[in-house]
Amino acid sequence: MNIPKHPALSALFAAVALLLLEAASALVIMGGFVDADAGQPEIPAMTRLGDLQGTFSDLDGRATSFADLRGKVVVVNLWATWCPPCRAEMPYLRNLWKKFEGNDGLRVLCISTETADEVRAHPMSRELDMPLYVFDPPVPPELQAEGLPTTYIFDRQGRVVFGHTGMARWDGDEIVAYLEGLLGAGAN
């Protein structure tokens, strides 16, 4: 059977195939939070957030120590501008930050593994209306992630209660409810 070749039809087929591949990869990436067995990073159980040695700074150079976070629920997201899954999950982290922006008991910290100059140079740093941070060397050894993005949730007592490597939808109802539960648990 002789099928005539049309450049427009070939281009359309290639575009549809590319869209299907991107949709499939997005499903794999976006499904990360639901799978409890996938990508669970570990911080030693004896490590408490407030005991981590080191500081991090916002892009204007204002430093914060991990000890300053004692008594708070803290979401620590480790990321980099060169990391596509990191960039893809940033809008979800921004939405989560926005939901808890006025709550002093919870902090959402997106800490890049790069320098402040590298983060500032990326367009995303200007597009997001949330604080972004970088480590002040040295990075605490407990937070040197094997893969990016990696996110840890610490309760008010500074214990790691959740860890995830890979992209996730951090603004979903179950995460918000989980964080609200952590806030309520330490409010006594």
ZADO-1210 file (C-alpha; in nm, 4 decimals, padded with zeros to 6 digits):
<atoms>
<atom x="00.0000" y="00.0000" z="00.0000" code="MET" pos="1"/>
<atom x="00.1421" y="00.3343" z="-00.1035" code="ASN" pos="2"/>
<atom x="00.0713" y="00.6083" z="00.1559" code="ILE" pos="3"/>
<atom x="00.1355" y="00.9616" z="00.0322" code="PRO" pos="4"/>
<atom x="00.3690" y="01.1624" z="00.2540" code="LYS" pos="5"/>
<atom x="00.2476" y="01.5050" z="00.3610" code="HIS" pos="6"/>
<atom x="00.4875" y="01.7320" z="00.5515" code="PRO" pos="7"/>
<atom x="00.2029" y="01.8903" z="00.7496" code="ALA" pos="8"/>
<atom x="00.0677" y="01.5488" z="00.8512" code="LEU" pos="9"/>
<atom x="00.4151" y="01.4318" z="00.9551" code="SER" pos="10"/>
<atom x="00.4662" y="01.7452" z="01.1640" code="ALA" pos="11"/>
<atom x="00.1247" y="01.6995" z="01.3277" code="LEU" pos="12"/>
<atom x="00.2035" y="01.3361" z="01.4094" code="PHE" pos="13"/>
<atom x="00.5397" y="01.4350" z="01.5605" code="ALA" pos="14"/>
<atom x="00.3759" y="01.7081" z="01.7719" code="ALA" pos="15"/>
<atom x="00.1097" y="01.4667" z="01.9025" code="VAL" pos="16"/>
<atom x="00.3746" y="01.2056" z="01.9852" code="ALA" pos="17"/>
<atom x="00.5796" y="01.4658" z="02.1738" code="LEU" pos="18"/>
<atom x="00.2736" y="01.5796" z="02.3715" code="LEU" pos="19"/>
<atom x="00.1929" y="01.2197" z="02.4657" code="LEU" pos="20"/>
<atom x="00.5506" y="01.1637" z="02.5863" code="LEU" pos="21"/>
<atom x="00.5430" y="01.4827" z="02.7942" code="GLU" pos="22"/>
<atom x="00.2046" y="01.3887" z="02.9427" code="ALA" pos="23"/>
<atom x="00.3318" y="01.0432" z="03.0358" code="ALA" pos="24"/>
<atom x="00.6456" y="01.1840" z="03.2009" code="SER" pos="25"/>
<atom x="00.4350" y="01.4400" z="03.3892" code="ALA" pos="26"/>
<atom x="00.2159" y="01.1599" z="03.5266" code="LEU" pos="27"/>
<atom x="00.5240" y="00.9752" z="03.6484" code="VAL" pos="28"/>
<atom x="00.6681" y="01.2895" z="03.8080" code="ILE" pos="29"/>
<atom x="00.3431" y="01.4204" z="03.9562" code="MET" pos="30"/>
<atom x="00.2455" y="01.0911" z="04.1124" code="GLY" pos="31"/>
<atom x="00.5423" y="01.0989" z="04.3510" code="GLY" pos="32"/>
<atom x="00.3620" y="01.2165" z="04.6641" code="PHE" pos="33"/>
<atom x="00.1041" y="00.9380" z="04.6601" code="VAL" pos="34"/>
<atom x="00.3556" y="00.6523" z="04.6469" code="ASP" pos="35"/>
<atom x="00.4716" y="00.6079" z="05.0057" code="ALA" pos="36"/>
<atom x="00.7543" y="00.3697" z="04.9126" code="ASP" pos="37"/>
<atom x="00.9191" y="00.5778" z="04.6398" code="ALA" pos="38"/>
<atom x="01.1983" y="00.8225" z="04.7052" code="GLY" pos="39"/>
<atom x="01.2052" y="00.8349" z="05.0842" code="GLN" pos="40"/>
<atom x="01.5219" y="01.0188" z="05.1897" code="PRO" pos="41"/>
<atom x="01.6457" y="00.9715" z="05.5408" code="GLU" pos="42"/>
<atom x="01.7850" y="01.2045" z="05.8021" code="ILE" pos="43"/>
<atom x="01.9253" y="01.0300" z="06.1090" code="PRO" pos="44"/>
<atom x="01.6448" y="00.9969" z="06.3656" code="ALA" pos="45"/>
<atom x="01.8508" y="01.1694" z="06.6346" code="MET" pos="46"/>
<atom x="01.8853" y="01.4838" z="06.4226" code="THR" pos="47"/>
<atom x="01.6493" y="01.7622" z="06.5210" code="ARG" pos="48"/>
<atom x="01.6011" y="02.0643" z="06.2994" code="LEU" pos="49"/>
<atom x="01.7141" y="02.3076" z="06.5679" code="GLY" pos="50"/>
<atom x="02.0312" y="02.1036" z="06.6258" code="ASP" pos="51"/>
<atom x="02.1513" y="02.1245" z="06.2646" code="LEU" pos="52"/>
<atom x="02.4681" y="02.3275" z="06.2445" code="GLN" pos="53"/>
<atom x="02.4604" y="02.5937" z="05.9778" code="GLY" pos="54"/>
<atom x="02.2661" y="02.8808" z="05.8354" code="THR" pos="55"/>
<atom x="02.0876" y="02.9759" z="05.5162" code="PHE" pos="56"/>
<atom x="02.0192" y="03.3190" z="05.3666" code="SER" pos="57"/>
<atom x="01.7540" y="03.4794" z="05.1520" code="ASP" pos="58"/>
<atom x="01.8656" y="03.6293" z="04.8212" code="LEU" pos="59"/>
<atom x="01.9265" y="03.9635" z="04.9932" code="ASP" pos="60"/>
<atom x="02.1773" y="03.8023" z="05.2301" code="GLY" pos="61"/>
<atom x="01.9665" y="03.7932" z="05.5500" code="ARG" pos="62"/>
<atom x="02.0840" y="03.4824" z="05.7370" code="ALA" pos="63"/>
<atom x="01.8763" y="03.2446" z="05.9502" code="THR" pos="64"/>
<atom x="02.0064" y="02.9574" z="06.1584" code="SER" pos="65"/>
<atom x="01.8274" y="02.6273" z="06.1912" code="PHE" pos="66"/>
<atom x="01.8176" y="02.6920" z="06.5667" code="ALA" pos="67"/>
<atom x="01.5918" y="02.9932" z="06.4935" code="ASP" pos="68"/>
<atom x="01.3247" y="02.7495" z="06.3714" code="LEU" pos="69"/>
<atom x="01.2726" y="02.5680" z="06.7033" code="ARG" pos="70"/>
<atom x="00.9047" y="02.5244" z="06.7869" code="GLY" pos="71"/>
<atom x="00.7851" y="02.5648" z="06.4276" code="LYS" pos="72"/>
<atom x="00.6550" y="02.3212" z="06.1685" code="VAL" pos="73"/>
<atom x="00.9051" y="02.3520" z="05.8844" code="VAL" pos="74"/>
<atom x="00.8961" y="02.2348" z="05.5236" code="VAL" pos="75"/>
<atom x="01.2523" y="02.2298" z="05.3852" code="VAL" pos="76"/>
<atom x="01.2708" y="02.1906" z="05.0083" code="ASN" pos="77"/>
<atom x="01.6171" y="02.1363" z="04.8585" code="LEU" pos="78"/>
<atom x="01.6297" y="02.2389" z="04.4933" code="TRP" pos="79"/>
<atom x="01.8367" y="02.3944" z="04.2128" code="ALA" pos="80"/>
<atom x="01.7554" y="02.6122" z="03.9122" code="THR" pos="81"/>
<atom x="01.9182" y="02.3609" z="03.6722" code="TRP" pos="82"/>
<atom x="01.6806" y="02.0845" z="03.7928" code="CYS" pos="83"/>
<atom x="01.3630" y="02.0559" z="03.5752" code="PRO" pos="84"/>
<atom x="01.1538" y="01.8703" z="03.8390" code="PRO" pos="85"/>
<atom x="01.2589" y="02.1330" z="04.0957" code="CYS" pos="86"/>
<atom x="01.1411" y="02.4149" z="03.8711" code="ARG" pos="87"/>
<atom x="00.8201" y="02.2286" z="03.7881" code="ALA" pos="88"/>
<atom x="00.7205" y="02.1859" z="04.1549" code="GLU" pos="89"/>
<atom x="00.7986" y="02.5461" z="04.2554" code="MET" pos="90"/>
<atom x="00.4461" y="02.6775" z="04.1773" code="PRO" pos="91"/>
<atom x="00.3045" y="02.4155" z="04.4181" code="TYR" pos="92"/>
<atom x="00.5507" y="02.5179" z="04.6888" code="LEU" pos="93"/>
<atom x="00.4650" y="02.8817" z="04.6245" code="ARG" pos="94"/>
<atom x="00.0949" y="02.8023" z="04.6677" code="ASN" pos="95"/>
<atom x="00.1699" y="02.6160" z="04.9915" code="LEU" pos="96"/>
<atom x="00.3789" y="02.9091" z="05.1160" code="TRP" pos="97"/>
<atom x="00.0924" y="03.1451" z="05.0268" code="LYS" pos="98"/>
<atom x="-00.1611" y="02.9340" z="05.2234" code="LYS" pos="99"/>
<atom x="00.0493" y="02.9605" z="05.5403" code="PHE" pos="100"/>
<atom x="00.2077" y="03.3012" z="05.4774" code="GLU" pos="101"/>
<atom x="00.0487" y="03.4677" z="05.7822" code="GLY" pos="102"/>
<atom x="00.1052" y="03.1728" z="06.0177" code="ASN" pos="103"/>
<atom x="00.4190" y="03.2219" z="06.2265" code="ASP" pos="104"/>
<atom x="00.4072" y="02.8574" z="06.3382" code="GLY" pos="105"/>
<atom x="00.4907" y="02.7191" z="05.9920" code="LEU" pos="106"/>
<atom x="00.7724" y="02.7977" z="05.7524" code="ARG" pos="107"/>
<atom x="00.8116" y="02.6832" z="05.3910" code="VAL" pos="108"/>
<atom x="01.1806" y="02.7090" z="05.3005" code="LEU" pos="109"/>
<atom x="01.2994" y="02.6482" z="04.9454" code="CYS" pos="110"/>
<atom x="01.6770" y="02.6301" z="04.9872" code="ILE" pos="111"/>
<atom x="01.8859" y="02.6049" z="04.6707" code="SER" pos="112"/>
<atom x="02.2066" y="02.4095" z="04.6548" code="THR" pos="113"/>
<atom x="02.3491" y="02.6887" z="04.4368" code="GLU" pos="114"/>
<atom x="02.4867" y="03.0338" z="04.5166" code="THR" pos="115"/>
<atom x="02.2635" y="03.3376" z="04.5576" code="ALA" pos="116"/>
<atom x="02.4060" y="03.4805" z="04.2311" code="ASP" pos="117"/>
<atom x="02.3092" y="03.1652" z="04.0405" code="GLU" pos="118"/>
<atom x="01.9549" y="03.1704" z="04.1795" code="VAL" pos="119"/>
<atom x="01.9129" y="03.5450" z="04.1194" code="ARG" pos="120"/>
<atom x="02.0298" y="03.5002" z="03.7571" code="ALA" pos="121"/>
<atom x="01.7484" y="03.2543" z="03.6837" code="HIS" pos="122"/>
<atom x="01.4184" y="03.4104" z="03.5632" code="PRO" pos="123"/>
<atom x="01.2227" y="03.1978" z="03.8110" code="MET" pos="124"/>
<atom x="01.3666" y="03.3952" z="04.1034" code="SER" pos="125"/>
<atom x="01.1879" y="03.7026" z="03.9691" code="ARG" pos="126"/>
<atom x="00.8686" y="03.5209" z="03.8712" code="GLU" pos="127"/>
<atom x="00.7981" y="03.3664" z="04.2120" code="LEU" pos="128"/>
<atom x="00.6612" y="03.5987" z="04.4774" code="ASP" pos="129"/>
<atom x="00.8024" y="03.4010" z="04.7682" code="MET" pos="130"/>
<atom x="01.1329" y="03.3986" z="04.9505" code="PRO" pos="131"/>
<atom x="01.4062" y="03.1755" z="04.8098" code="LEU" pos="132"/>
<atom x="01.7112" y="03.0746" z="05.0092" code="TYR" pos="133"/>
<atom x="02.0646" y="02.9408" z="04.9668" code="VAL" pos="134"/>
<atom x="02.2890" y="02.7626" z="05.2144" code="PHE" pos="135"/>
<atom x="02.5667" y="02.9537" z="05.3819" code="ASP" pos="136"/>
<atom x="02.8564" y="02.7088" z="05.3468" code="PRO" pos="137"/>
<atom x="02.9071" y="02.4569" z="05.4756" code="PRO" pos="138"/>
<atom x="02.5804" y="02.2744" z="05.4104" code="VAL" pos="139"/>
<atom x="02.4822" y="02.0618" z="05.7118" code="PRO" pos="140"/>
<atom x="02.5881" y="01.7068" z="05.6194" code="PRO" pos="141"/>
<atom x="02.2416" y="01.5807" z="05.7168" code="GLU" pos="142"/>
<atom x="02.0884" y="01.7964" z="05.4427" code="LEU" pos="143"/>
<atom x="02.3186" y="01.6988" z="05.1579" code="GLN" pos="144"/>
<atom x="02.0556" y="01.5320" z="04.9412" code="ALA" pos="145"/>
<atom x="02.1380" y="01.2491" z="04.7032" code="GLU" pos="146"/>
<atom x="01.8758" y="01.3713" z="04.4566" code="GLY" pos="147"/>
<atom x="01.6786" y="01.6859" z="04.3839" code="LEU" pos="148"/>
<atom x="01.4230" y="01.7985" z="04.4639" code="PRO" pos="149"/>
<atom x="01.4200" y="01.6587" z="04.8166" code="THR" pos="150"/>
<atom x="01.1728" y="01.7798" z="05.0766" code="THR" pos="151"/>
<atom x="01.1602" y="01.7209" z="05.4516" code="TYR" pos="152"/>
<atom x="00.8827" y="01.8118" z="05.6921" code="ILE" pos="153"/>
<atom x="00.9801" y="01.8748" z="06.0541" code="PHE" pos="154"/>
<atom x="00.7262" y="01.8876" z="06.3372" code="ASP" pos="155"/>
<atom x="00.7266" y="02.1445" z="06.6205" code="ARG" pos="156"/>
<atom x="00.9652" y="01.9258" z="06.8197" code="GLN" pos="157"/>
<atom x="01.2115" y="01.9405" z="06.5283" code="GLY" pos="158"/>
<atom x="01.1690" y="01.5741" z="06.4310" code="ARG" pos="159"/>
<atom x="01.1641" y="01.4669" z="06.0663" code="VAL" pos="160"/>
<atom x="00.8105" y="01.3372" z="06.0137" code="VAL" pos="161"/>
<atom x="00.8165" y="01.3136" z="05.6339" code="PHE" pos="162"/>
<atom x="01.0764" y="01.3004" z="05.3586" code="GLY" pos="163"/>
<atom x="01.0333" y="01.2835" z="04.9820" code="HIS" pos="164"/>
<atom x="01.2714" y="01.2911" z="04.6865" code="THR" pos="165"/>
<atom x="01.1129" y="01.3875" z="04.3556" code="GLY" pos="166"/>
<atom x="00.8504" y="01.6312" z="04.2440" code="MET" pos="167"/>
<atom x="00.5207" y="01.6560" z="04.4309" code="ALA" pos="168"/>
<atom x="00.2108" y="01.8741" z="04.4480" code="ARG" pos="169"/>
<atom x="00.2792" y="02.0388" z="04.7811" code="TRP" pos="170"/>
<atom x="-00.0361" y="02.2499" z="04.7817" code="ASP" pos="171"/>
<atom x="-00.2776" y="01.9542" z="04.7737" code="GLY" pos="172"/>
<atom x="-00.5552" y="01.9233" z="05.0323" code="ASP" pos="173"/>
<atom x="-00.3950" y="01.6222" z="05.2047" code="GLU" pos="174"/>
<atom x="-00.0632" y="01.8033" z="05.2557" code="ILE" pos="175"/>
<atom x="-00.2349" y="02.1178" z="05.3831" code="VAL" pos="176"/>
<atom x="-00.4441" y="01.9087" z="05.6260" code="ALA" pos="177"/>
<atom x="-00.1322" y="01.7182" z="05.7364" code="TYR" pos="178"/>
<atom x="00.0547" y="02.0427" z="05.8085" code="LEU" pos="179"/>
<atom x="-00.2467" y="02.1902" z="05.9887" code="GLU" pos="180"/>
<atom x="-00.2543" y="01.8745" z="06.2023" code="GLY" pos="181"/>
<atom x="00.1131" y="01.9203" z="06.2877" code="LEU" pos="182"/>
<atom x="00.0464" y="02.2822" z="06.3806" code="LEU" pos="183"/>
<atom x="-00.2433" y="02.1813" z="06.6052" code="GLY" pos="184"/>
<atom x="-00.0462" y="01.9001" z="06.7688" code="ALA" pos="185"/>
<atom x="00.2115" y="02.1383" z="06.9092" code="GLY" pos="186"/>
<atom x="-00.0225" y="02.4207" z="07.0047" code="ALA" pos="187"/>
<atom x="-00.0725" y="02.3040" z="07.3636" code="ASN" pos="188"/>
</atoms>
